[in-house]
Amino acid sequence: MRETRQSGSEGGAGYIPVPTPIASATTLAGTEQLIPGGPAASQIAIKQLGTNGGGFFGLNSAHPFENPTPLSNFLQTLALLLLPAACVDAYGRLVGARRHAWVVFAVMFAFFVGALGLALYAEHASPGATTLALEGKETRFGVTASVLWAQATTVASNGSVNGMHGSLSPLGGGLALLNMLLGEIIFGGIGSGLYGMVMMIVLAVFLAGLMVGRTPEYLGKKIEAREVRLAAVAVLLPCAVVLLGCTASFLTASGRAAAGTAGPHAVSEILYAWGSMANNNGSAFGSLTATGDLYTWGGALAMFLGRFGVILPVLALAGGVASKKTMPASAGTFPTDRPLFAGLLAAVILIVAGLTYFPALTLGPVLEHLLLAAGRTF
């Protein structure tokens, strides 16, 4: 930091050097560049551990003052997932069902590892990977570190970045998008992803009850029509917000003009924007200009509905279930702490996401991937 402010005459007895938050550097072109500084480290800890995502600098964790070394990059990536993942174990302890919590954690972890593996393939081995390998990635730490961060930040309701998500390969960016569209139930924020997953569990238990012809139960409580309706509202309302927001963008000239590219990538940009706002993330494809009235006011409404539209039915469901008597397990009770339930839960998540978003994802990242494989771009 430069010392520029003073009290009294410079060099005299009254001179008190005070560091300013501005540093000067000489660029490769030989010009002077002023680099702002400040108490970044304390804010980064809050940003990552608190799943907030807002960076001290505009470049977020791609800025060397926020993320200077491979060690800091690893610790920040770990911090993205640490507390949200711990909430799953805390949930198991609070409800007295730790084996069930581990099953839920296993489903979350399987989705995360699966998305990460496919995203790494998309960046390193898919068609066009050679030309896409470095553009927009964190070149100090490598492409793999950028892909890992992109997947972690979109499953953790965080939104911080160490690279540009719009520069990921079509499938890599599409998987980051899918993480959010699932409702950020794979770990999620500090608690927020967990209650989204609990809504999916309620739906899975309901379907299991239909298949065996019994009233569904969860943690010894009967799941009745009211609980299923509330869970459906919590799951489907953010989906409706995303799709209606995208519809408004495509139907209006200002909404279409905000996209910085053309073709399927523009579809991905707009879908990513509404998915990020409605699902409490905050990251974006950088070439979208979201400063117009549609994205400003519509985005604010999407954030409001995407948060309170989930929180309120979850609280109503929790209050209703808590007031019910606990039923002892019987021979007809469907156990929720075994691999069979893990498979059913994963299937319900995929079915809900597939029925809701498959057409939109096909027109965006999937089509862009196929065009890239055929040697065509927009």
Beta strands, then each sheet from edge to edge (+ up, - down):
strand 1: 3-5
strand 2: 18-19
strand 3: 22-26
strand 4: 32-36
strand 5: 217-218
strand 6: 221-222
sheet 1: 1+ 2-
sheet 2: 3+ 4-
sheet 3: 5+ 6-
end
